[in-house]
Amino acid sequence: MVTAIDTLKIYERLRDAELSDRAAKEIAEVFREFIEERLATKRDIEVTKSALKADIDLAKTEIKADLELKIESIRADLDAKIESTKTEIATSKAETLKWIFLFWAGQLFAIFAMFKSFIK
């Protein structure tokens, strides 16, 4: 709702203060113009509020999309690192089993060699 300026009241007060008719009218008109040009109405504030809300909603949407992309990128990196680690573990396990098998084979060979030397 636009606040109405009672220019007639301003004019009458200025005229009662012994200002000329012309000066009182001009001052009252300056007040009216100032109020109309400089002060925001409730409608102006509502329009600005709606525009700001739309800007905030858009920013939220953009931030959410950006965060989702970053999270997905981090998730993909972690999955790749996990797979790489699993591969390293499997390779290490195979190497360990190979060495254990070779160690056991060596022990069996040594045991058979000992038995062979006792049997002779």
Secondary structure, 3 states (H helix, E strand, C coil): CCCCCCHHHHHHHHHHCCCCHHHHHHHHHHHHHHHHHHCCCHHHHHHHHHHHHHHHHHHHHHHHHHHHHHHHHHHHHHHHHHHHHHHHHHHHHHHHHHHHHHHHHHHHHHHHHHHHHHHC
